[in-house]
C-alpha cells in the first residue's frame, strides 16, 4: 500500500527510532522461540517482511514460526522458505511475537481467536509503516514515512549492523517493489530508491521478483479482472466504483488474493477523484481505495468505515453483502424549434 506523508505531519512515535530498533534487537537476541505474524490476505510486503526476518534469524539458535491466517499467494512462493508459513499457532509456546505490516490488531485475523496476543502477557513487537497504525505492540517500530515495512526492516538491520543475506535482500525488495508498484507510486521517494539500490547491492534477485510477481498472471485471475472491469462505473462526483460478488469467485475459479492489482486499473481513469473496489466474500464486504489526487485522503474515507491505511491507498472491511441498486433519471427532451425544415 502506498504512503505519502511528510515527516512534519507524523507523530514522533511513528517515525523511525534507533533507540527502539536497538531495544527490539535485544529482545530478539534474548528470545528462544519467536512467532512472526503476517497480516491476513497477505501481500508482497507482509510476506517479504516475514521471510526476511526468518532468513536473518536463521543463523541464531532460535525456533522460528511464520504465521498467517490465509495462505500465501502463488506469486510469492518463489521466496526461499515461504512454504514454512503456518495458518495457526499457539501463542503460549513462544516468548516473543512479532507482527509485520499490520496496522491494527484485527488485520492479523487473530484479535478474536487469540486475544492473549494483545493482552501484554507475551512481549509483542509491532513493525509497520502505516500512518493509521494503532501502536498495539509492547514495543512499536513504526515509520509512517517509509514506502514499505521491508524498508523499515532494512533500516532496522542497518542499526543492528546485521549483514543482509542475498535471500533476505530478495524478500525485502519483494515488499518494497510491490508496495511502490515497481517504484511508480507516489511513495517512491529518493529514500525508496536508495534503499532499493542497497537491497540490490546486497544480492536481491530482481529478475525473480519481476518474473513471479509482475509478469505472471493465471487465467483465473484474468477472468476475475474481466468481471470487475465489466462493472466499472464513475458517478457524478468522479468516484470510480467496481464490485466483486461472491459468485464471481465460483464462476472464474479465482481466489480473493487474485483481486490484488485490479484496483490499480480503476485508479487509471484520468478524471477520477478516487477509485473504490468493493469485494463481497463470506458475509463481509471489503473496500479498497486509491487516488492520484493530492487533495484527496482516502485513509480518512476508509476511517469512516473503521478502516485506514495511507493518504493515497487505504481499505476497510465491514460485515454485510452487496446489493444491486439501479437508478434512473428522466431528462425531458428539448422542444424542437418550430418552422419548416430546409432541404440541403
C-alpha positions, 0 to 999 in steps of 0.5 A, spaced: 500 500 500 502 506 498 504 512 503 505 519 502 506 523 508 511 528 510 515 527 516 512 534 519 505 531 519 507 524 523 507 523 530 514 522 533 512 515 535 511 513 528 517 515 525 523 511 525 527 510 532 534 507 533 533 507 540 527 502 539 530 498 533 536 497 538 531 495 544 527 490 539 534 487 537 535 485 544 529 482 545 530 478 539 537 476 541 534 474 548 528 470 545 528 462 544 522 461 540 519 467 536 512 467 532 512 472 526 505 474 524 503 476 517 497 480 516 491 476 513 490 476 505 497 477 505 501 481 500 508 482 497 510 486 503 507 482 509 510 476 506 517 479 504 517 482 511 516 475 514 521 471 510 526 476 511 526 476 518 526 468 518 532 468 513 536 473 518 534 469 524 536 463 521 543 463 523 541 464 531 539 458 535 532 460 535 525 456 533 522 460 528 514 460 526 511 464 520 504 465 521 498 467 517 491 466 517 490 465 509 495 462 505 500 465 501 499 467 494 502 463 488 506 469 486 510 469 492 512 462 493 518 463 489 521 466 496 526 461 499 522 458 505 515 461 504 512 454 504 514 454 512 508 459 513 503 456 518 495 458 518 495 457 526 499 457 532 499 457 539 501 463 542 503 460 549 509 456 546 513 462 544 516 468 548 516 473 543 511 475 537 512 479 532 507 482 527 509 485 520 505 490 516 499 490 520 496 496 522 491 494 527 490 488 531 484 485 527 488 485 520 492 479 523 485 475 523 487 473 530 484 479 535 478 474 536 481 467 536 487 469 540 486 475 544 492 473 549 496 476 543 494 483 545 493 482 552 501 484 554 502 477 557 507 475 551 512 481 549 509 483 542 513 487 537 509 491 532 513 493 525 509 497 520 509 503 516 502 505 516 500 512 518 493 509 521 497 504 525 494 503 532 501 502 536 498 495 539 505 492 540 509 492 547 514 495 543 512 499 536 517 500 530 513 504 526 515 509 520 509 512 517 514 515 512 517 509 509 514 506 502 514 499 505 515 495 512 521 491 508 524 498 508 523 499 515 526 492 516 532 494 512 533 500 516 532 496 522 538 491 520 542 497 518 542 499 526 543 492 528 549 492 523 546 485 521 549 483 514 543 482 509 543 475 506 542 475 498 535 471 500 533 476 505 535 482 500 530 478 495 524 478 500 525 485 502 525 488 495 519 483 494 515 488 499 518 494 497 517 493 489 510 491 490 508 496 495 511 502 490 508 498 484 515 497 481 517 504 484 511 508 480 507 510 486 507 516 489 511 513 495 517 512 491 521 517 494 529 518 493 529 514 500 525 508 496 530 508 491 536 508 495 534 503 499 532 499 493 539 500 490 542 497 497 537 491 497 540 490 490 547 491 492 546 486 497 544 480 492 536 481 491 534 477 485 530 482 481 529 478 475 525 473 480 521 478 483 519 481 476 518 474 473 513 471 479 510 477 481 509 482 475 509 478 469 505 472 471 498 472 471 493 465 471 487 465 467 483 465 473 485 471 475 484 474 468 477 472 468 476 475 475 479 482 472 474 481 466 468 481 471 470 487 475 472 491 469 465 489 466 462 493 472 466 499 472 462 505 473 464 513 475 458 517 478 457 524 478 462 526 483 468 522 479 468 516 484 470 510 480 466 504 483 467 496 481 464 490 485 466 483 486 460 478 488 461 472 491 459 468 485 464 471 481 469 467 485 465 460 483 464 462 476 472 464 474 475 459 479 479 465 482 481 466 489 480 473 493 488 474 493 487 474 485 483 481 486 490 484 488 492 489 482 485 490 479 484 496 483 490 499 480 486 499 473 480 503 476 485 508 479 487 509 471 481 513 469 484 520 468 478 524 471 477 520 477 477 523 484 478 516 487 477 509 485 473 504 490 473 496 489 468 493 493 469 485 494 463 481 497 466 474 500 463 470 506 458 475 509 463 481 509 464 486 504 471 489 503 473 496 500 479 498 497 481 505 495 486 509 491 487 516 488 492 520 484 489 526 487 493 530 492 487 533 495 484 527 496 485 522 503 482 516 502 485 513 509 480 518 512 474 515 507 476 508 509 476 511 517 469 512 516 468 505 515 473 503 521 478 502 516 485 506 514 491 505 511 495 511 507 493 518 504 493 515 497 491 507 498 487 505 504 481 499 505 476 497 510 472 491 511 465 491 514 460 485 515 454 485 510 453 483 502 452 487 496 446 489 493 444 491 486 441 498 486 439 501 479 437 508 478 434 512 473 433 519 471 428 522 466 431 528 462 425 531 458 427 532 451 428 539 448 422 542 444 424 542 437 424 549 434 418 550 430 418 552 422 419 548 416 425 544 415 430 546 409 432 541 404 440 541 403 
